[in-house]
């Protein structure tokens, strides 16, 4: 019986330790990943066209273009909640909006910074003009 009690205590201690580690990992916020730059000339043609539309304040092809981008995953530099706006970059052959976007921060037609993602917000590259 003594071995069984010791075994239960060991399991309980291990479980408490695992929960503590998991709680710390969930509560910890990873630093925002760095973004690499991409030159405007290296963007796909469709992305360059969307940049021109942004600067002209439209017209935009998709209803959701220009909506606030929440940056909930903290992939971009921290700013106020309404700082970033998202725009769809058409994907040739896609039947829906696809995964390519441009996210711009600051004034609508003269943004302070724009970022390109080709993988639906998984990675971002700052657009260098």
C-alpha positions as YAML, in Angstrom:
chain: A
units: angstrom
residues:
- id: 1
  name: UNK
  ca: [0.00, 0.00, 0.00]
- id: 2
  name: UNK
  ca: [2.93, 2.35, 0.71]
- id: 3
  name: UNK
  ca: [4.17, 2.08, -2.84]
- id: 4
  name: UNK
  ca: [0.72, 2.90, -4.19]
- id: 5
  name: UNK
  ca: [0.46, 6.08, -2.07]
- id: 6
  name: UNK
  ca: [3.94, 7.15, -3.14]
- id: 7
  name: UNK
  ca: [3.02, 6.51, -6.79]
- id: 8
  name: UNK
  ca: [-0.16, 8.59, -6.49]
- id: 9
  name: UNK
  ca: [1.79, 11.42, -4.83]
- id: 10
  name: UNK
  ca: [4.37, 11.33, -7.62]
- id: 11
  name: UNK
  ca: [1.67, 11.47, -10.27]
- id: 12
  name: UNK
  ca: [-0.09, 14.32, -8.45]
- id: 13
  name: UNK
  ca: [3.15, 16.31, -8.21]
- id: 14
  name: UNK
  ca: [3.88, 15.68, -11.88]
- id: 15
  name: UNK
  ca: [0.35, 16.77, -12.85]
- id: 16
  name: UNK
  ca: [0.62, 19.99, -10.82]
- id: 17
  name: UNK
  ca: [3.98, 20.74, -12.41]
- id: 18
  name: UNK
  ca: [2.60, 20.10, -15.92]
- id: 19
  name: UNK
  ca: [-0.38, 22.39, -15.29]
- id: 20
  name: UNK
  ca: [1.93, 25.12, -14.00]
- id: 21
  name: UNK
  ca: [4.14, 24.85, -17.10]
- id: 22
  name: UNK
  ca: [1.14, 24.90, -19.41]
- id: 23
  name: UNK
  ca: [-0.35, 27.92, -17.64]
- id: 24
  name: UNK
  ca: [2.94, 29.79, -17.94]
- id: 25
  name: UNK
  ca: [3.21, 28.95, -21.62]
- id: 26
  name: UNK
  ca: [-0.36, 30.02, -22.37]
- id: 27
  name: UNK
  ca: [-0.02, 33.22, -20.36]
- id: 28
  name: UNK
  ca: [3.30, 34.19, -21.89]
- id: 29
  name: UNK
  ca: [3.12, 36.34, -24.98]
- id: 30
  name: UNK
  ca: [5.78, 35.67, -27.56]
- id: 31
  name: UNK
  ca: [7.49, 38.73, -28.96]
- id: 32
  name: UNK
  ca: [6.16, 39.92, -32.29]
- id: 33
  name: UNK
  ca: [8.06, 38.20, -35.06]
- id: 34
  name: UNK
  ca: [10.31, 40.36, -37.15]
- id: 35
  name: UNK
  ca: [9.12, 41.14, -40.64]
- id: 36
  name: UNK
  ca: [11.37, 41.11, -43.64]
- id: 37
  name: UNK
  ca: [11.13, 43.87, -46.22]
- id: 38
  name: UNK
  ca: [9.97, 43.42, -49.78]
- id: 39
  name: UNK
  ca: [10.46, 46.01, -52.49]
- id: 40
  name: UNK
  ca: [7.36, 47.20, -54.35]
- id: 41
  name: UNK
  ca: [8.94, 45.93, -57.58]
- id: 42
  name: UNK
  ca: [9.23, 42.43, -56.10]
- id: 43
  name: UNK
  ca: [5.51, 42.21, -55.25]
- id: 44
  name: UNK
  ca: [3.16, 40.31, -57.55]
- id: 45
  name: UNK
  ca: [1.54, 42.52, -60.20]
- id: 46
  name: UNK
  ca: [-1.83, 42.24, -58.43]
- id: 47
  name: UNK
  ca: [-0.32, 43.55, -55.18]
- id: 48
  name: UNK
  ca: [1.20, 46.55, -56.97]
- id: 49
  name: UNK
  ca: [-2.23, 47.31, -58.45]
- id: 50
  name: UNK
  ca: [-3.84, 47.13, -54.99]
- id: 51
  name: UNK
  ca: [-1.22, 49.54, -53.61]
- id: 52
  name: UNK
  ca: [-2.14, 52.02, -56.34]
- id: 53
  name: UNK
  ca: [-5.84, 51.59, -55.47]
- id: 54
  name: UNK
  ca: [-5.07, 52.23, -51.78]
- id: 55
  name: UNK
  ca: [-3.32, 55.50, -52.61]
- id: 56
  name: UNK
  ca: [-6.25, 56.53, -54.84]
- id: 57
  name: UNK
  ca: [-8.79, 55.50, -52.13]
- id: 58
  name: UNK
  ca: [-10.34, 52.94, -54.45]
- id: 59
  name: UNK
  ca: [-12.33, 51.74, -56.12]
- id: 60
  name: UNK
  ca: [-11.75, 48.38, -54.49]
- id: 61
  name: UNK
  ca: [-12.75, 45.01, -55.88]
- id: 62
  name: UNK
  ca: [-13.86, 43.36, -52.64]
- id: 63
  name: UNK
  ca: [-16.47, 44.51, -50.13]
- id: 64
  name: UNK
  ca: [-14.15, 43.87, -47.17]
- id: 65
  name: UNK
  ca: [-11.32, 45.99, -48.57]
- id: 66
  name: UNK
  ca: [-10.49, 48.84, -46.19]
- id: 67
  name: UNK
  ca: [-11.95, 47.23, -43.06]
- id: 68
  name: UNK
  ca: [-10.03, 47.45, -39.80]
- id: 69
  name: UNK
  ca: [-7.43, 44.72, -39.33]
- id: 70
  name: UNK
  ca: [-7.31, 43.82, -35.63]
- id: 71
  name: UNK
  ca: [-3.73, 42.45, -35.49]
- id: 72
  name: UNK
  ca: [-5.02, 39.99, -32.87]
- id: 73
  name: UNK
  ca: [-2.07, 37.66, -33.36]
- id: 74
  name: UNK
  ca: [0.34, 40.56, -32.75]
- id: 75
  name: UNK
  ca: [2.26, 39.82, -35.93]
- id: 76
  name: UNK
  ca: [2.61, 43.54, -36.76]
- id: 77
  name: UNK
  ca: [3.97, 46.33, -34.55]
- id: 78
  name: UNK
  ca: [1.54, 47.29, -31.76]
- id: 79
  name: UNK
  ca: [-0.73, 50.22, -32.60]
- id: 80
  name: UNK
  ca: [-4.21, 51.43, -31.70]
- id: 81
  name: UNK
  ca: [-7.09, 49.09, -32.53]
- id: 82
  name: UNK
  ca: [-8.16, 50.99, -35.66]
- id: 83
  name: UNK
  ca: [-4.68, 51.77, -37.02]
- id: 84
  name: UNK
  ca: [-4.43, 48.94, -39.57]
- id: 85
  name: UNK
  ca: [-6.71, 48.29, -42.56]
- id: 86
  name: UNK
  ca: [-6.69, 45.24, -44.81]
- id: 87
  name: UNK
  ca: [-7.00, 44.90, -48.56]
- id: 88
  name: UNK
  ca: [-7.36, 41.78, -50.69]
- id: 89
  name: UNK
  ca: [-4.72, 41.00, -53.29]
- id: 90
  name: UNK
  ca: [-6.45, 38.90, -55.96]
- id: 91
  name: UNK
  ca: [-5.04, 35.41, -56.39]
- id: 92
  name: UNK
  ca: [-5.16, 34.19, -60.00]
- id: 93
  name: UNK
  ca: [-7.30, 31.06, -60.28]
- id: 94
  name: UNK
  ca: [-8.82, 31.40, -56.77]
- id: 95
  name: UNK
  ca: [-12.60, 31.10, -56.54]
- id: 96
  name: UNK
  ca: [-12.66, 33.15, -53.32]
- id: 97
  name: UNK
  ca: [-10.57, 36.02, -51.91]
- id: 98
  name: UNK
  ca: [-7.56, 33.75, -51.53]
- id: 99
  name: UNK
  ca: [-4.93, 34.30, -48.85]
- id: 100
  name: UNK
  ca: [-3.01, 37.29, -50.14]
- id: 101
  name: UNK
  ca: [-3.50, 40.63, -48.39]
- id: 102
  name: UNK
  ca: [-1.94, 44.03, -47.95]
- id: 103
  name: UNK
  ca: [-2.28, 45.55, -44.48]
- id: 104
  name: UNK
  ca: [-1.65, 49.29, -44.19]
- id: 105
  name: UNK
  ca: [-1.39, 51.46, -41.09]
- id: 106
  name: UNK
  ca: [-2.02, 55.15, -40.74]
- id: 107
  name: UNK
  ca: [-3.92, 57.54, -43.01]
- id: 108
  name: UNK
  ca: [-5.97, 55.70, -45.64]
- id: 109
  name: UNK
  ca: [-4.45, 57.20, -48.79]
- id: 110
  name: UNK
  ca: [-0.97, 57.93, -47.40]
- id: 111
  name: UNK
  ca: [-0.21, 55.03, -45.05]
- id: 112
  name: UNK
  ca: [2.77, 55.12, -42.71]
- id: 113
  name: UNK
  ca: [3.57, 51.47, -43.45]
- id: 114
  name: UNK
  ca: [2.12, 48.62, -45.50]
- id: 115
  name: UNK
  ca: [2.74, 44.89, -45.15]
- id: 116
  name: UNK
  ca: [2.21, 42.04, -47.60]
- id: 117
  name: UNK
  ca: [1.13, 38.53, -46.66]
- id: 118
  name: UNK
  ca: [0.79, 35.72, -49.17]
- id: 119
  name: UNK
  ca: [-0.29, 33.12, -46.60]
- id: 120
  name: UNK
  ca: [-3.35, 34.65, -44.93]
- id: 121
  name: UNK
  ca: [-1.66, 36.47, -42.03]
- id: 122
  name: UNK
  ca: [0.86, 33.78, -41.10]
- id: 123
  name: UNK
  ca: [3.86, 35.85, -42.19]
- id: 124
  name: UNK
  ca: [4.24, 39.50, -43.16]
- id: 125
  name: UNK
  ca: [6.79, 41.46, -45.18]
- id: 126
  name: UNK
  ca: [7.00, 45.22, -44.87]
- id: 127
  name: UNK
  ca: [6.61, 46.87, -48.28]
- id: 128
  name: UNK
  ca: [9.54, 49.12, -49.06]
- id: 129
  name: UNK
  ca: [8.76, 51.89, -51.54]
...
